[in-house]
Amino acid sequence: MRGLLLPGIKLKRWLLLLALGILGIISFIILTFSTELAYFFNLLNHQLTQLAQLPVHSYSPKLIAEILIFIVSLALLILGGRGFISYLIDALIPEKKGKIWSLLQKHSIRETAPKIVVIGGGTGLNSILSGLKKYTNNLTAVVSVTDEGGSSRKLRYEFGMLPPGDIRNCIVALSESGPEMARLLEYRFDKGALKGHSFGNLLITALTKTTGSFAEAVEETGKILAIRGKVLPVTLKQTTLCAELENGKIIEQEPKVEEHKTKYNSEIKRLFIKPKDAAAYPEALNEIRNADLVVLGPGSLYTSILPNLLVKGVPEAIRNSNATKVYVCNVMTQPGETDNYTASDHVSRIVKHLGKDVLDHVVVNKERAPEKLYTRYRKEGASRVKIDRENLDKLEVDVVEAELLTKKNLLRHDTDKLARAVIDLT
């Protein structure tokens, strides 16, 4: 503590101004109170007939002095408080240096902004969260836990825990701890026993073991990363994504479901999870019920979005919520999963699991990219999701067309454009 008062720290000046301001305000209160008290007793000592002749407050030298003390003290208090807070921000969060009042104003606006719940998984969820956190602090990500790829799969089966990958990505997206910490969580070991594992996944695994709860581990990781909002698993049960194909074949595990067209040359007839009675995480349901806006997607239709709607209690919570319900359609189809799907094909699958008259809006991209980009994606088996208005109208969902493409050399949603399009629906 003494170190803060050493020469050159540049903190004493603000503390002095704060102290002078506080002393001045206290002096003003004492002077004013004593004057009003004397005046009150003066009233009591006079006869009612003499009340009209009582002296009234006038702009006496004493009153003027009191007003000056108050104004000067208030100015010192504001100046000292501003300097002190700015000093702390500059010292503790150097990347925010010089932005304190702008930050406070934005924080105040975000605190009263709508409550938004985004449901999904994968990289699509990260993109929309990164944009929405600029508009509201009341933001919750409800994340699917059927991931069985790479590091998540290894940790899931070696430690008997839920897959942390998509959860980690959402925490990084909502983090306010700076780019260095985000890079640390995203760092992936490239050799040795830890090859393929990201540091963030290992951190969540360690916290799961020390706290004894995956939900607590996620919450603690969020605190470490200073996230804006919440990240919640859709369920705390170990679940496996499964599908019954039109050709009668049953496939299990997310990677197989993701490539059902490529590997098994058949459409999905029915999507389900094991165990089928896996219940939703109560806090996730509570956030959905109390939301002003529920957003599904963007993301892989069958492996990131729909798995959430297979968890017991989630579809009912969405249907019963008074929130505006929005589905964000992907920009491009996904090879092996949604080949040749139009916008109405995507929406119809959502409606199948939620029921009719639940979705209020579907947000689709109308912006065109350079043809060379489409050519590149076509070589990888992806194509532009077409907006088939006639079929969309039959689904009785309001279609919101917007220019949503990023300026980068990718056919993906721009985080800011997408966030604005969604916020406008609240």
Long-range contacts (C-beta under 8 A, 24 or more apart in sequence): 10-87, 11-84, 11-87, 13-83, 14-80, 14-83, 14-84, 14-87, 15-80, 15-84, 16-80, 17-76, 17-77, 17-79, 17-80, 17-83, 18-76, 18-77, 18-80, 18-81, 18-84, 19-80, 20-73, 20-76, 20-80, 21-73, 21-74, 21-75, 21-76, 21-77, 21-78, 21-79, 21-80, 21-81, 22-73, 22-77, 23-73, 24-69, 24-70, 24-72, 24-73, 24-74, 24-76, 24-77, 25-70, 25-73, 25-74, 25-77, 27-69, 27-73, 28-66, 28-69, 28-70, 28-73, 31-66, 31-69, 32-66, 35-62, 35-66, 93-178, 95-178, 107-137, 110-135, 110-136, 110-137, 110-138, 110-228, 111-137, 111-138, 113-137, 113-138, 114-138, 114-292, 114-293, 114-423, 114-426, 115-140, 115-287, 115-290, 115-291, 115-292, 115-293, 115-323, 116-140, 116-291, 116-292, 116-293, 116-294, 116-295, 116-422, 116-426, 117-141, 117-142, 117-287, 117-288, 117-291, 117-293, 117-294, 117-295, 117-323, 118-142, 118-295, 119-234, 119-288, 119-294, 119-295, 119-296, 119-297, 119-305, 119-308, 119-314, 119-318, 120-144, 120-296, 120-297, 120-298, 120-299, 120-304, 120-305, 120-308, 121-147, 121-166, 121-299, 121-300, 121-303, 121-304, 121-305, 121-307, 121-308, 122-166, 122-169, 122-299, 122-300, 122-303, 122-304, 123-169, 123-299, 124-297, 124-298, 124-299, 124-300, 124-304, 124-328, 124-330, 124-413, 125-166, 125-169, 125-170, 125-173, 125-298, 125-299, 125-304, 126-169, 126-170, 126-172, 126-173, 127-173, 127-298, 127-412, 127-413, 127-415, 127-418, 128-295, 128-297, 128-298, 128-328, 128-413, 128-415, 128-418, 128-419, 128-422, 129-170, 129-173, 129-174, 129-229, 130-173, 130-174, 130-415, 131-414, 131-415, 131-416, 131-417, 131-418, 131-419, 131-420, 132-419, 132-422, 132-423, 133-173, 133-174, 133-228, 133-229, 134-416, 134-419, 135-419, 135-423, 136-229, 136-423, 137-228, 137-229, 138-229, 139-174, 139-228, 139-229, 139-230, 140-229, 140-230, 140-231, 140-232, 140-284, 140-287, 140-291, 141-170, 141-173, 141-174, 141-229, 141-230, 141-231, 141-232, 142-232, 142-233, 142-234, 142-284, 142-287, 142-288, 142-308, 142-314, 143-167, 143-170, 143-231, 143-232, 143-233, 143-234, 144-234, 144-303, 144-304, 144-305, 144-307, 144-308, 145-233, 145-234, 145-235, 145-239, 146-239, 146-240, 146-241, 146-254, 146-273, 146-303, 146-307, 147-254, 148-240, 148-241, 148-253, 148-254, 148-255, 149-254, 149-255, 150-196, 151-188, 151-196, 151-197, 151-198, 151-201, 152-201, 154-196, 154-197, 155-197, 155-201, 155-202, 155-205, 156-238, 159-205, 159-208, 159-209, 160-238, 161-205, 161-208, 161-214, 162-214, 162-233, 162-236, 162-238, 164-200, 164-201, 164-204, 164-205, 165-198, 165-201, 166-304, 167-204, 167-218, 167-231, 167-233, 168-198, 168-200, 168-201, 168-204, 168-221, 170-231, 171-200, 171-218, 171-221, 171-222, 171-225, 171-227, 171-231, 172-200, 172-225, 174-222, 174-225, 174-227, 174-228, 174-229, 174-231, 175-225, 175-226, 175-227, 176-225, 176-226, 176-227, 176-228, 177-224, 177-225, 177-226, 181-225, 182-225, 185-225, 215-281, 215-283, 230-287, 232-281, 232-283, 232-284, 232-287, 233-281, 233-284, 234-280, 234-281, 234-284, 234-307, 234-308, 234-311, 234-314, 235-278, 235-279, 235-280, 235-281, 235-284, 235-311, 236-281, 237-275, 237-278, 237-279, 239-273, 239-274, 239-275, 239-278, 239-307, 239-311, 240-273, 240-274, 241-271, 241-273, 241-303, 241-307, 241-310, 242-271, 242-272, 242-273, 242-274, 243-268, 243-269, 243-270, 243-271, 243-272, 243-302, 244-268, 244-269, 244-270, 244-272, 245-269, 254-303, 254-307, 257-302, 257-303, 257-337, 258-300, 258-302, 258-303, 258-334, 258-336, 258-337, 259-336, 259-337, 260-302, 260-336, 260-337, 261-336, 261-337, 261-339, 262-335, 262-336, 263-336, 268-302, 271-302, 271-306, 271-307, 271-310, 272-310, 273-307, 273-310, 273-311, 277-312, 278-311, 278-312, 279-311, 279-312, 279-313, 280-311, 280-312, 280-313, 280-314, 280-317, 284-314, 285-313, 285-314, 285-317, 288-314, 288-317, 288-318, 288-321, 288-323, 289-317, 289-320, 289-321, 290-321, 291-321, 291-323, 292-323, 292-324, 292-426, 293-323, 293-324, 293-326, 293-422, 293-425, 293-426, 294-318, 294-321, 294-323, 294-324, 294-325, 294-326, 295-326, 295-327, 295-328, 295-422, 296-325, 296-326, 296-327, 296-328, 296-350, 297-327, 297-328, 297-329, 297-330, 298-328, 298-329, 298-330, 298-331, 298-413, 298-418, 299-330, 300-334, 300-337, 301-330, 301-334, 301-337, 301-338, 301-341, 301-346, 301-349, 302-337, 302-338, 302-349, 303-337, 305-350, 306-349, 306-350, 306-353, 309-350, 309-353, 309-354, 310-353, 315-353, 315-354, 315-355, 318-354, 318-358, 319-354, 319-355, 319-358, 324-360, 324-361, 324-425, 324-426, 325-354, 325-358, 325-359, 325-360, 325-361, 326-359, 326-360, 326-361, 326-362, 326-363, 326-422, 326-425, 327-359, 327-361, 327-362, 327-363, 327-397, 328-362, 328-363, 328-413, 328-418, 328-422, 329-362, 329-363, 329-364, 329-365, 329-385, 330-385, 331-365, 331-384, 331-385, 331-404, 331-405, 331-411, 331-412, 331-413, 332-377, 332-382, 332-383, 332-384, 332-385, 332-411, 333-382, 333-383, 333-384, 333-385, 334-382, 335-380, 335-381, 335-382, 336-381, 339-381, 339-383, 340-383, 341-385, 342-385, 342-386, 342-387, 342-388, 342-391, 343-385, 343-386, 343-387, 343-388, 343-392, 343-399, 344-388, 344-391, 344-392, 344-394, 344-395, 346-385, 347-392, 347-395, 347-397, 348-395, 351-395, 351-397, 356-396, 357-396, 359-395, 359-397, 360-397, 360-398, 360-425, 361-397, 361-398, 361-399, 361-400, 361-425, 362-392, 362-397, 362-398, 362-399, 362-400, 363-400, 363-402, 363-404, 363-418, 363-421, 363-422, 363-425, 364-399, 364-400, 364-401, 364-402, 365-401, 365-402, 365-403, 365-404, 365-405, 365-413, 366-401, 366-402, 366-403, 366-404, 367-402, 367-403, 367-404, 367-405, 369-405, 369-411, 373-409, 373-410, 373-411, 374-411, 377-411, 382-411, 384-411, 400-425
